[in-house]
Amino acid sequence: MSNIIIDTNNYYLPKGFSLASGSFTIDKLIGVGDFSYTYSSYSLNEYYVIKELFIRNKVIRDSFMNVKPVVAFNDSFEKTKKLFLEEVANIKKSQNPHLSKICSVFSENNTVYYVTPWINGTSLEDSINDKKNILSMMLIGY
């Protein structure tokens, strides 16, 4: 698994936090984007990836772990949650073999989440860097 990514606002869910009525337990934060946090999690000895809708600079997390939109974004946040769920539904319908299978979708903590199986392997960034290194070695050999 990859290293923990630090979010200086500390709005991400802590290690050991349970979601979906205890079905998933957060292991660590693995990605931070402008629209979401991505976590590794586990359930019954299996690892999963959980993506949480969390729009940077538009929402905060309270002490109860609930996501709260800033006042000016309140109406837009509800619309954004609906769009997020529509996108997840479209991914589930696509049956594309190159997309991770979505195994769970749920609303909790005043936001929405989707869950995919953890796939062992290298990250896209690592794969690209490896290919760059191989190409560089091939060019130096000439």
Secondary structure as UniProt FT lines:
FT   TURN            8..9
FT   TURN            15..16
FT   STRAND          18..19
FT   TURN            20..23
FT   STRAND          24..32
FT   STRAND          36..43
FT   TURN            44..45
FT   STRAND          46..53
FT   TURN            56..58
FT   STRAND          59..61
FT   TURN            63..64
FT   STRAND          67..69
FT   HELIX           71..73
FT   HELIX           74..94
FT   TURN            97..98
FT   STRAND          104..108
FT   TURN            109..110
FT   STRAND          111..117
FT   HELIX           124..140
//
